[in-house]
Amino acid sequence: MGILLVYDVTDDHSFQNIRNWMTQIRQNASSNVNKILVGNKCDVDPSERVRSVSTKLLVRVLLPDCCSLLAAGGGCCHQAVTTKQGQDLADEFGIKFFETSAKSNKNIEEAFRSIAVDIQKRLAESEHDRLDVANGSKFRVDESQEQSKDGCCT
């Protein structure tokens, strides 16, 4: 099993939710589940992110009740998430990080391929370990017991 933790790089609130999702994963998923962190909407120009966020912040300051309206409409009143913030969080959790764009298809295949390869490796290692355990219990070689060379048949 693999989990892609996806947040919107233009929405700090979705980024902040990653910690909650990681808590849920620790509580409810297998301990060895593969995870990657994905910041989506990287096609949005950083200057556009700032302009968009600044406009929302201005609305929030001038019309505080509008923030709840923006949030209800899928908008955001928080600072945009930088690539460094995403990478730092992924490093903190010990998982891979990708910035993607569903709109332009940037890094989508790479993110899915990465987690698929990681899952395949984990399953292969798990199968290999299981075979080692099974073989070890059936066939035990004890090197300390050598056959005597002074037997009846020389």
Contact map, one row per residue, 1 for C-alpha under 8 A:
1110000000000000000000000000000011000000000000000000000000000000000000000000000000000000000000000000000000000000000000100000000000000000000000000000000000
1111000000000000000000000000000011100000000000000000000000000000000000000000000000000000000000000000000000000000001100100000000000000000000000000000000000
1111100000000000000000000000000011110000000000000000000000000000000000000000000000000000000000000000000000000000000000000000000000000000000000000000000000
0111110000000000000000000000000000111100000000000000000000000000000000000000000000000000000000000000000000000000000000000000000000000000000000000000000000
0011111000000000010010000000000000111100000000000000000000000000000000000000000000000000000000000000000000000000000000000000000000000000000000000000000000
0001111100000000000000000000000000001111000000000000000000000000000000000000000000000000000000000000000000000000000000000000000000000000000000000000000000
0000111110100110010000000000000000000111000000000000000000000000000000000000000000000000000000000000000000000000000000000000000000000000000000000000000000
0000011111110110000000000000000000000011100000000000000000000000000000000000000000000000000000000000000000000000000000000000000000000000000000000000000000
0000001111110010000000000000000000000011110000000000000000000000000000000000000111000000000000000000000000000000000000000000000000000000000000000000000000
0000000111110000000000000000000000000000100100001000100000000000000000000001001110000000000000000000000000000000000000000000000000000000000000000000000000
0000001111111110000000000000000000000000000000000000000000000000000000000011111110000000000000000000000000000000000000000000000000000000000000000000000000
0000000111111111000000000000000000000000000000000000000000000000000000000001011110000000000000000000000000000000000000000000000000000000000000000000000000
0000000000111111100000000000000000000000000000000000000000000000000000000001010000000000000000000000000000000000000000000000000000000000000000000000000000
0000001100111111110000000000000000000000000000000000000000000000000000000000000000000000000000000000000000000000000000000000000000000000000000000000000000
0000001110111111110000000000000000000000000000000000000000000000000000000000000010000000000000000000000000000000000000000000000000000000000000000000000000
0000000000011111111100000000000000000000000000000000000000000000000000000000000000000000000000000000000000000000000000000000000000000000000000000000000000
0000000000001111111110000000000000000000000000000000000000000000000000000000000000000000000000000000000000000000000000000000000000000000000000000000000000
0000101000000111111111000000000000000000000000000000000000000000000000000000000000000000000000000000000000000000000000000000000000000000000000000000000000
0000000000000001111111100000000000000000000000000000000000000000000000000000000000000000000000000000000000000000000000000000000000000000000000000000000000
0000000000000001111111110000000000000000000000000000000000000000000000000000000000000000000000000000000000000000000000000000000000000000000000000000000000
0000100000000000111111111000000000000000000000000000000000000000000000000000000000000000000000000000000000000000000000000000000000000000000000000000000000
0000000000000000011111111100000000000000000000000000000000000000000000000000000000000000000000000000000000000000000000000000000000000000000000000000000000
0000000000000000001111111110000000000000000000000000000000000000000000000000000000000000000000000000000000000000000000000000000000000000000000000000000000
0000000000000000000111111111100000000000000000000000000000000000000000000000000000000000000000000000000000000000000000000000000000000000000000000000000000
0000000000000000000011111111110000000000000000000000000000000000000000000000000000000000000000000000000000000000000000000000000000000000000000000000000000
0000000000000000000001111111111000000000000000000000000000000000000000000000000000000000000000000000000000000000000000000000000000000000000000000000000000
0000000000000000000000111111100000000000000000000000000000000000000000000000000000000000000000000000000000000000000000000000000000000000000000000000000000
0000000000000000000000011111110000000000000000000000000000000000000000000000000000000000000000000000000000000000000000000000000000000000000000000000000000
0000000000000000000000011111111010000000000000000000000000000000000000000000000000000000000000000000000000000000000000000000000000000000000000000000000000
0000000000000000000000001101111110000000000000000000000000000000000000000000000000000000000000000000000000000000000000000000000000000000000000000000000000
0000000000000000000000000100111110000000000000000000000000000000000000000000000000000000000000000000000000000000000000000000000000000000000000000000000000
0000000000000000000000000000011111000000000000000000000000000000000000000000000000000000000000000000000000000000000000000000000000000000000000000000000000
1110000000000000000000000000111111100000000000000000000000000000000000000000000000000000000000000000000000000000000000000000000000000000000000000000000000
1110000000000000000000000000000111110000000000000000000000000000000000000000000000000000000000000000000000000000001001100000000000000000000000000000000000
0111100000000000000000000000000011111000000000000000000000000000000000000000000000000000000000110000000000000000001000000000000000000000000000000000000000
0011100000000000000000000000000001111100000000000000000000000000000000000000000000000000010000111100000000000010001000000000000000000000000000000000000000
0001110000000000000000000000000000111110000000000000000000000000000000000000000000000100010000111100000000000000000000000000000000000000000000000000000000
0001111000000000000000000000000000011111000000000000000000000000000000000000000000000000000000001111000000000010000000000000000000000000000000000000000000
0000011110000000000000000000000000001111110000000000000000000000000000000000000000000100000000001111000000000000000000000000000000000000000000000000000000
0000011110000000000000000000000000000111110000000000000000000000000000000000000000000000000000000011110000000000000000000000000000000000000000000000000000
0000000111000000000000000000000000000011111100000000000000000000000000000000000000000000000000000011111000000000000000000000000000000000000000000000000000
0000000010000000000000000000000000000011111110000000000000000000000000000000000000000000000000000011100000000000000000000000000000000000000000000000000000
0000000000000000000000000000000000000000111110000000000000000000000000000000000000000000000000000001101101000000000000000000000000000000000000000000000000
0000000001000000000000000000000000000000111111011000000000000000000000000000000000000000000000000000000000000000000000000000000000000000000000000000000000
0000000000000000000000000000000000000000011111111000000000000000000000000000000000000000000000000000000000000000000000000000000000000000000000000000000000
0000000000000000000000000000000000000000000111111100000000000000000000000000000000000000000000000000000000000000000000000000000000000000000000000000000000
0000000000000000000000000000000000000000000011111110000000000000000000000000000000000000000000000000000000000000000000000000000000000000000000000000000000
0000000000000000000000000000000000000000000111111111000000000000000000000000000000000000000000000000000000000000000000000000000000000000000000000000000000
0000000001000000000000000000000000000000000111111111100000000000000000000000000100000000000000000000000000000000000000000000000000000000000000000000000000
0000000000000000000000000000000000000000000001111111110000000000000000000000001100000000000000000000000000000000000000000000000000000000000000000000000000
0000000000000000000000000000000000000000000000111111111000000000000000000000000000000000000000000000000000000000000000000000000000000000000000000000000000
0000000000000000000000000000000000000000000000011111111100000000000000000000000000000000000000000000000000000000000000000000000000000000000000000000000000
0000000001000000000000000000000000000000000000001111111110000000000000000001111100000000000000000000000000000000000000000000000000000000000000000000000000
0000000000000000000000000000000000000000000000000111111111000000000000000000000000000000000000000000000000000000000000000000000000000000000000000000000000
0000000000000000000000000000000000000000000000000011111111100000000000000000000000000000000000000000000000000000000000000000000000000000000000000000000000
0000000000000000000000000000000000000000000000000001111111110000001000000001100000000000000000000000000000000000000000000000000000000000000000000000000000
0000000000000000000000000000000000000000000000000000111111111000000000000000110000000000000000000000000000000000000000000000000000000000000000000000000000
0000000000000000000000000000000000000000000000000000011111111100000000000000000000000000000000000000000000000000000000000000000000000000000000000000000000
0000000000000000000000000000000000000000000000000000001111111111011000000000000000000000000000000000000000000000000000000000000000000000000000000000000000
0000000000000000000000000000000000000000000000000000000111111111111000000000100000000000000000000000000000000000000000000000000000000000000000000000000000
0000000000000000000000000000000000000000000000000000000011111111000000000000000000000000000000000000000000000000000000000000000000000000000000000000000000
0000000000000000000000000000000000000000000000000000000001111111000000000000000000000000000000000000000000000000000000000000000000000000000000000000000000
0000000000000000000000000000000000000000000000000000000000111111111000000000000000000000000000000000000000000000000000000000000000000000000000000000000000
0000000000000000000000000000000000000000000000000000000000111111111100000000000000000000000000000000000000000000000000000000000000000000000000000000000000
0000000000000000000000000000000000000000000000000000000000010011111110000000000000000000000000000000000000000000000000000000000000000000000000000000000000
0000000000000000000000000000000000000000000000000000000000110011111111000000000000000000000000000000000000000000000000000000000000000000000000000000000000
0000000000000000000000000000000000000000000000000000000100110011111111100001100000000000000000000000000000000000000000000000000000000000000000000000000000
0000000000000000000000000000000000000000000000000000000000000001111111110000000000000000000000000000000000000000000000000000000000000000000000000000000000
0000000000000000000000000000000000000000000000000000000000000000111111111000000000000000000000000000000000000000000000000000000000000000000000000000000000
0000000000000000000000000000000000000000000000000000000000000000011111111111100000000000000000000000000000000000000000000000000000000000000000000000000000
0000000000000000000000000000000000000000000000000000000000000000001111111111100000000000000000000000000000000000000000000000000000000000000000000000000000
0000000000000000000000000000000000000000000000000000000000000000000111111110000000000000000000000000000000000000000000000000000000000000000000000000000000
0000000000000000000000000000000000000000000000000000000000000000000011111110000000000000000000000000000000000000000000000000000000000000000000000000000000
0000000000000000000000000000000000000000000000000000000000000000000001111111000000000000000000000000000000000000000000000000000000000000000000000000000000
0000000000100000000000000000000000000000000000000000000000000000000001111111100000000000000000000000000000000000000000000000000000000000000000000000000000
0000000001111000000000000000000000000000000000000000100100000000001001100111110000000000000000000000000000000000000000000000000000000000000000000000000000
0000000000100000000000000000000000000000000000000000100110010000001001100011111000000000000000000000000000000000000000000000000000000000000000000000000000
0000000000111000000000000000000000000000000000000000100010000000000000000001111100000000000000000000000000000000000000000000000000000000000000000000000000
0000000001110000000000000000000000000000000000000100100000000000000000000000111110000000000000000000000000000000000000000000000000000000000000000000000000
0000000011110000000000000000000000000000000000001100100000000000000000000000011111000000000000000000000000000000000000000000000000000000000000000000000000
0000000011110010000000000000000000000000000000000000000000000000000000000000001111101100000000000000000000000000000000000000000000000000000000000000000000
0000000010000000000000000000000000000000000000000000000000000000000000000000000111111100000000000000000000000000000000000000000000000000000000000000000000
0000000000000000000000000000000000000000000000000000000000000000000000000000000011111110000000000010000000000000000000000000000000000000000000000000000000
0000000000000000000000000000000000000000000000000000000000000000000000000000000001111111000000000000000000000000000000000000000000000000000000000000000000
0000000000000000000000000000000000000000000000000000000000000000000000000000000011111111100000000000000000000000000000000000000000000000000000000000000000
0000000000000000000000000000000000001010000000000000000000000000000000000000000011111111110000001000000000000000000000000000000000000000000000000000000000
0000000000000000000000000000000000000000000000000000000000000000000000000000000000111111111000001000000000000000000000000000000000000000000000000000000000
0000000000000000000000000000000000000000000000000000000000000000000000000000000000011111111100000000000000000000000000000000000000000000000000000000000000
0000000000000000000000000000000000000000000000000000000000000000000000000000000000001111111110000000000000000000000000000000000000000000000000000000000000
0000000000000000000000000000000000011000000000000000000000000000000000000000000000000111111111111000000000000000000000000000000000000000000000000000000000
0000000000000000000000000000000000000000000000000000000000000000000000000000000000000011111111110000000000000000000000000000000000000000000000000000000000
0000000000000000000000000000000000000000000000000000000000000000000000000000000000000001111111100000000000000000000000000000000000000000000000000000000000
0000000000000000000000000000000000000000000000000000000000000000000000000000000000000000111111100000000000000000000000000000000000000000000000000000000000
0000000000000000000000000000000000000000000000000000000000000000000000000000000000000000011111110000000000000000000000000000000000000000000000000000000000
0000000000000000000000000000000000111000000000000000000000000000000000000000000000000000011111111000000000000000000000000000000000000000000000000000000000
0000000000000000000000000000000000111000000000000000000000000000000000000000000000000000011001111100000000000000000000000000000000000000000000000000000000
0000000000000000000000000000000000011110000000000000000000000000000000000000000000000110010000111110000000000000000000000000000000000000000000000000000000
0000000000000000000000000000000000011110000000000000000000000000000000000000000000000000000000011111000000100010000000000000000000000000000000000000000000
0000000000000000000000000000000000000111110000000000000000000000000000000000000000100000000000001111100000100000000000000000000000000000000000000000000000
0000000000000000000000000000000000000111111000000000000000000000000000000000000000000000000000000111110011110000000000000000000000000000000000000000000000
0000000000000000000000000000000000000001111000000000000000000000000000000000000000000000000000000011111111110000000000000000000000000000000000000000000000
0000000000000000000000000000000000000001100000000000000000000000000000000000000000000000000000000001111111010000000000000000000000000000000000000000000000
0000000000000000000000000000000000000000101000000000000000000000000000000000000000000000000000000000111111000000000000000000000000000000000000000000000000
0000000000000000000000000000000000000000001000000000000000000000000000000000000000000000000000000000111111000000000000000000000000000000000000000000000000
0000000000000000000000000000000000000000000000000000000000000000000000000000000000000000000000000001111111111000000000000000000000000000000000000000000000
0000000000000000000000000000000000000000001000000000000000000000000000000000000000000000000000000001111111111000000000000000000000000000000000000000000000
0000000000000000000000000000000000000000000000000000000000000000000000000000000000000000000000000111100011111110000000000000000000000000000000000000000000
0000000000000000000000000000000000000000000000000000000000000000000000000000000000000000000000000001110011111111000000000000000000000000000000000000000000
0000000000000000000000000000000000000000000000000000000000000000000000000000000000000000000000000000000011111111100000000000000000000000000000000000000000
0000000000000000000000000000000000000000000000000000000000000000000000000000000000000000000000000000000000111111110000000000000000000000000000000000000000
0000000000000000000000000000000000010100000000000000000000000000000000000000000000000000000000000100000000111111111000000000000000000000000000000000000000
0000000000000000000000000000000000000000000000000000000000000000000000000000000000000000000000000000000000011111111100000000000000000000000000000000000000
0000000000000000000000000000000000000000000000000000000000000000000000000000000000000000000000000000000000001111111110000000000000000000000000000000000000
0000000000000000000000000000000000000000000000000000000000000000000000000000000000000000000000000000000000000111111111000000000000000000000000000000000000
0100000000000000000000000000000001110000000000000000000000000000000000000000000000000000000000000000000000000011111111100000000000000000000000000000000000
0100000000000000000000000000000000000000000000000000000000000000000000000000000000000000000000000000000000000001111111110000000000000000000000000000000000
0000000000000000000000000000000000000000000000000000000000000000000000000000000000000000000000000000000000000000111111111000000000000000000000000000000000
0000000000000000000000000000000001000000000000000000000000000000000000000000000000000000000000000000000000000000011111111100000000000000000000000000000000
1100000000000000000000000000000001000000000000000000000000000000000000000000000000000000000000000000000000000000001111111110000000000000000000000000000000
0000000000000000000000000000000000000000000000000000000000000000000000000000000000000000000000000000000000000000000111111111000000000000000000000000000000
0000000000000000000000000000000000000000000000000000000000000000000000000000000000000000000000000000000000000000000011111111100000000000000000000000000000
0000000000000000000000000000000000000000000000000000000000000000000000000000000000000000000000000000000000000000000001111111110000000000000000000000000000
0000000000000000000000000000000000000000000000000000000000000000000000000000000000000000000000000000000000000000000000111111111000000000000000000000000000
0000000000000000000000000000000000000000000000000000000000000000000000000000000000000000000000000000000000000000000000011111111100000000000000000000000000
0000000000000000000000000000000000000000000000000000000000000000000000000000000000000000000000000000000000000000000000001111111110000000000000000000000000
0000000000000000000000000000000000000000000000000000000000000000000000000000000000000000000000000000000000000000000000000111111111000000000000000000000000
0000000000000000000000000000000000000000000000000000000000000000000000000000000000000000000000000000000000000000000000000011111111100000000000000000000000
0000000000000000000000000000000000000000000000000000000000000000000000000000000000000000000000000000000000000000000000000001111111110000000000000000000000
0000000000000000000000000000000000000000000000000000000000000000000000000000000000000000000000000000000000000000000000000000111111111000000000000000000000
0000000000000000000000000000000000000000000000000000000000000000000000000000000000000000000000000000000000000000000000000000011111111100000000000000000000
0000000000000000000000000000000000000000000000000000000000000000000000000000000000000000000000000000000000000000000000000000001111111110000000000000000000
0000000000000000000000000000000000000000000000000000000000000000000000000000000000000000000000000000000000000000000000000000000111111111000000000000000000
0000000000000000000000000000000000000000000000000000000000000000000000000000000000000000000000000000000000000000000000000000000011111111100000000000000000
0000000000000000000000000000000000000000000000000000000000000000000000000000000000000000000000000000000000000000000000000000000001111111110000000000000000
0000000000000000000000000000000000000000000000000000000000000000000000000000000000000000000000000000000000000000000000000000000000111111111000000000000000
0000000000000000000000000000000000000000000000000000000000000000000000000000000000000000000000000000000000000000000000000000000000011111111100000000000000
0000000000000000000000000000000000000000000000000000000000000000000000000000000000000000000000000000000000000000000000000000000000001111111100000000000000
0000000000000000000000000000000000000000000000000000000000000000000000000000000000000000000000000000000000000000000000000000000000000111111100000000000000
0000000000000000000000000000000000000000000000000000000000000000000000000000000000000000000000000000000000000000000000000000000000000011111110000000000000
0000000000000000000000000000000000000000000000000000000000000000000000000000000000000000000000000000000000000000000000000000000000000001111111000000000000
0000000000000000000000000000000000000000000000000000000000000000000000000000000000000000000000000000000000000000000000000000000000000000001111100000000000
0000000000000000000000000000000000000000000000000000000000000000000000000000000000000000000000000000000000000000000000000000000000000000000111111000000000
0000000000000000000000000000000000000000000000000000000000000000000000000000000000000000000000000000000000000000000000000000000000000000000011111100000000
0000000000000000000000000000000000000000000000000000000000000000000000000000000000000000000000000000000000000000000000000000000000000000000001111100000000
0000000000000000000000000000000000000000000000000000000000000000000000000000000000000000000000000000000000000000000000000000000000000000000001111110000000
0000000000000000000000000000000000000000000000000000000000000000000000000000000000000000000000000000000000000000000000000000000000000000000000111111000000
0000000000000000000000000000000000000000000000000000000000000000000000000000000000000000000000000000000000000000000000000000000000000000000000001111100000
0000000000000000000000000000000000000000000000000000000000000000000000000000000000000000000000000000000000000000000000000000000000000000000000000111111000
0000000000000000000000000000000000000000000000000000000000000000000000000000000000000000000000000000000000000000000000000000000000000000000000000011111001
0000000000000000000000000000000000000000000000000000000000000000000000000000000000000000000000000000000000000000000000000000000000000000000000000001111111
0000000000000000000000000000000000000000000000000000000000000000000000000000000000000000000000000000000000000000000000000000000000000000000000000001111111
0000000000000000000000000000000000000000000000000000000000000000000000000000000000000000000000000000000000000000000000000000000000000000000000000000011111
0000000000000000000000000000000000000000000000000000000000000000000000000000000000000000000000000000000000000000000000000000000000000000000000000000011111
0000000000000000000000000000000000000000000000000000000000000000000000000000000000000000000000000000000000000000000000000000000000000000000000000000111111
